[in-house]
Amino acid sequence: MPAPTISKRLTELKSALLAATFAVVALAPHEAAAAPQTVKENTLSVGSDLTYPPFVYMKDGKPAGFDVELMEGIAKQLGLAAEFKDTRFTSLITGARANHFDVIASALYVTPERQKILNFIPYIKAGSSLLVLKDAKFRPANEKELCGKIIGSMQGASWLPKLKALSEDYCAKNNLGAIETREFDTDAQVTQALRSGSVDVEFMDNVVAAELLKKFPDDYAVTSSALIYPIMVGIATPPQNKELFNAMSDAFAQMRKDGSYDALVKTYGMEPVTDDEIKAVVSTAQ
């Protein structure tokens, strides 16, 4: 078989290099794709109330928790660096809508009211628990037993309108006394009010309550017999940045596919969302 000419060898070499280039591009789609527009270049700015373990909190001077690790994973998929902006819970939605940050990741419940002004990607299922002092005589098993009592809660919590409706529609009609709610800036302040006797019960996220019991098993008790007001928790973006929302949806889907999401859920003891639950919420995005 005669030796190939130099010209033919060069042609074959060019073809091989071109094929290799296409192969590299095909193997690295995230690197090839342009990053979505964000408030700060090359950065995914995340609004979080960093006082809410195990979702978001400070540990050794750095943001930590489930939401933090989730957003770092999503940012990595997008080729961005995650930057967390500590913001009180009641200011998170207004902050996102004013473009102070790109996304909210702070144990934010997905509610119909919030879906009117934000786009959500649900990532876990949660609900509420009733927390009392360990030696408390009043030990409510459900929300209907809160009539005539003082309830402590974080400001802006999604369950507050429900407790108000319960007080008006059930407690008042049955002459059981109104449910009085006292709101605080942080969950830690609510717990302090419980310790001081300013409130009878703390109404809180069930995962946060479980975390508190791990640290202080001799001080507190969860008395609710079942999850109250079950709901999904999601990361949220303002509707004006649909490009970022779609990119984060794809990044989250990739984390679920490669197993990193499942590992995170297992580490923190969270309840994962299903494909159908995600689609039902994401499909309502504006």
Residue pairs with C-beta under 8 A, 6 or more apart in sequence:
4 12
25 32
30 77
30 78
30 79
30 254
31 79
33 79
35 42
35 78
35 79
35 80
35 247
36 78
36 241
36 243
36 244
36 246
36 247
37 241
37 243
37 244
38 44
38 45
38 80
38 102
38 244
39 45
39 99
39 100
39 101
39 102
40 83
42 80
42 81
43 80
43 81
43 82
43 83
44 71
44 74
44 75
44 78
44 80
44 81
44 82
44 83
44 102
44 103
45 83
45 85
45 100
45 101
45 102
45 103
46 71
46 82
46 83
46 84
46 85
46 101
46 102
46 103
46 104
46 105
47 85
47 87
47 92
47 95
47 96
47 100
47 101
47 103
47 104
47 105
47 106
48 56
48 63
48 67
48 68
48 84
48 85
48 86
48 87
48 92
48 104
48 105
48 106
49 56
49 86
49 87
49 88
49 89
49 92
49 106
49 186
50 56
50 57
50 58
50 63
50 84
50 86
51 57
51 186
51 187
51 188
52 65
52 89
52 106
52 107
52 186
52 187
52 205
52 208
53 64
53 65
53 208
53 211
54 65
54 66
54 207
54 208
54 211
54 268
55 65
55 66
55 67
55 106
55 107
55 205
55 207
55 208
56 63
56 64
56 65
56 66
56 67
56 68
56 84
56 105
56 106
56 107
57 63
57 64
57 65
58 64
59 65
63 84
66 124
66 264
66 268
66 270
67 105
67 106
67 107
67 235
68 82
68 84
68 105
69 264
70 105
70 123
70 235
70 255
70 261
70 264
71 82
71 84
71 103
71 105
71 235
72 82
73 251
73 255
73 260
73 261
73 264
74 82
74 235
74 248
74 251
74 252
74 255
75 81
75 82
77 250
77 251
77 254
77 255
78 247
78 248
78 251
85 95
85 100
85 101
87 95
87 100
87 101
87 106
88 155
88 185
88 186
89 106
89 154
89 155
89 156
89 157
89 185
89 186
90 155
90 156
90 185
92 104
92 106
92 108
93 104
93 114
93 117
93 118
93 236
95 101
95 104
96 102
96 103
96 104
96 118
96 236
96 237
96 238
97 117
97 238
99 238
102 237
102 241
102 244
103 235
103 236
103 237
103 244
103 248
104 118
104 235
104 236
104 237
105 235
107 126
107 205
107 207
107 208
107 233
108 114
108 120
108 233
108 234
108 235
108 236
109 126
109 158
109 231
109 232
109 233
109 234
110 120
110 122
110 231
110 232
110 233
110 234
110 281
111 158
111 231
114 120
114 158
114 236
115 281
115 284
117 238
117 239
118 236
118 237
118 238
118 239
119 236
119 237
119 238
119 239
119 242
119 245
119 285
119 286
120 234
120 235
120 236
120 281
120 282
120 284
120 285
121 234
121 235
121 236
121 245
121 248
121 249
121 252
121 278
121 281
121 282
122 232
122 233
122 234
122 273
122 277
122 278
122 281
122 282
123 233
123 234
123 235
123 252
123 261
123 273
124 232
124 233
124 265
124 270
124 271
124 272
124 273
125 230
125 231
125 232
125 233
125 271
125 272
125 273
125 277
126 205
126 206
126 207
126 230
126 231
126 232
126 233
126 270
126 271
127 205
127 206
127 227
127 228
127 229
127 230
127 231
128 159
128 203
128 204
128 205
128 206
128 224
128 227
128 228
128 229
129 204
129 205
129 206
129 209
129 210
129 222
129 224
129 227
129 228
130 140
130 142
130 143
130 146
130 201
130 202
130 203
130 222
130 223
130 224
130 228
131 191
131 194
131 201
131 202
131 203
131 204
131 209
131 212
131 220
131 221
131 222
131 223
132 138
132 139
132 140
132 194
132 200
132 201
132 202
132 220
132 221
132 223
133 194
133 195
133 219
133 220
133 221
134 218
134 219
134 220
134 221
136 200
136 221
138 149
138 200
138 201
139 221
139 223
140 146
140 149
140 201
140 223
140 224
141 223
141 224
141 225
142 224
142 225
142 226
142 228
143 162
143 163
143 166
143 228
143 229
144 166
144 170
146 163
146 166
146 171
146 179
146 201
147 167
147 170
147 171
147 174
147 176
147 177
147 178
147 179
148 171
148 176
148 177
148 178
148 179
149 177
149 179
149 180
149 200
149 201
150 180
150 181
150 182
150 198
150 199
150 200
150 201
151 163
151 179
151 180
151 181
151 182
151 199
151 200
151 201
151 202
151 203
152 181
152 182
152 183
152 184
152 190
152 191
152 193
152 194
152 198
152 199
152 201
152 202
152 203
153 159
153 160
153 163
153 181
153 182
153 183
153 184
153 190
153 202
153 203
153 204
154 183
154 184
154 185
154 186
154 187
154 190
154 204
155 183
155 184
155 185
156 183
157 183
157 203
158 229
158 231
159 203
159 228
159 229
160 181
160 183
162 229
163 179
163 181
163 203
164 179
164 181
166 179
167 178
167 179
170 176
171 177
171 178
171 179
172 178
181 203
182 193
182 198
182 199
184 190
184 193
187 204
187 208
190 199
190 202
190 204
191 202
191 212
193 199
193 202
194 201
194 202
194 220
195 219
203 228
206 222
206 227
207 268
207 269
207 270
209 222
210 222
210 269
212 220
213 220
213 221
213 222
232 273
232 277
232 281
234 281
235 248
237 244
237 245
237 248
239 285
239 286
242 285
242 286
245 285
249 282
252 261
255 261
256 262
261 272
262 272
264 270
265 271
265 272
